Amino acid sequence: MRRERVSDDIYVFTSDLYAQVTASAVVTKEGIIVVDTLPFPQETRLMIEFLEGLGQGKIRYLINTHWHGDHTNGNFLFEDAQLVGHRLCAEALLDLGSKTLEEAKENAPELEEVQLRIPDITFDQGDMLLHLGGKSLQMVLMPGHTPDSTVVYVREDKVLLAADTVMPLPYFVWGSREDFVASLPRVLEFNLESIVQGHGEVLLRGEIREAIQSSINYLNVIHRRVAQVVEAGGGLDALRQIDIESCGKSRIPLNGLVQELHQANLFALYQQMTGGSQD
Ligand SMILES: [Zn+2]
């Protein structure tokens, strides 16, 4: 696990074990608010140990940005904190959480001890503002990666904890490309010093506009490219030839995992456009 500081009061923890997942903590005068957990309990425990060792009070709240296990598997370790999330996040965890957790456990014995935990406090119909110890955290639903994807804006620090709404490559297999295209421009409406992405490096002020633009551009380009394949009667081979770099994104981030995400995006779009048929 890597630890860094993006402002006086905000720490970011990045997993070494899986896909450079990030979790963050906002330190206030009245305790700590954690946003997301790390995928494996061993790393989440290190994060909790570090935060408790700061002498800045207890971890009072944990916020879930969306239901995916790589960001929520550590929920059960925050026994004394209240768990906050969008109503759609709680519903998705109730509907899909047990099944996906059991599947994950089959592939990763390190997850054996993980217990599903669902948000205690939920919100819907607009933003939620959490005020604690001089900090204001604004939770805003931004569907795209998943229907429940939420970003957390720390107003005093001008830092956006964007989770998977901002990634090196937008990934919408569990969500909707159209929603993503609608949500991303809204990220630029915040007054920002930095963005903590759900996976990978922190984006600094001068990098934000280009990163968001290139993601919107990518989402539009792959729509066009997949539509061309479908119109020409092409199959999966033609689809596989749509190279990530020809869609304006690098193949390097997340140790190359972005190429798999890209292929999965293409396949999801193709299935959508051909009404779910495989070929
Ligand atoms: Zn993720």
Residues whose N, C-alpha, C, O or C-beta is under 5 A from the ligand:
A	BS01	ZN	D70 D164 G198
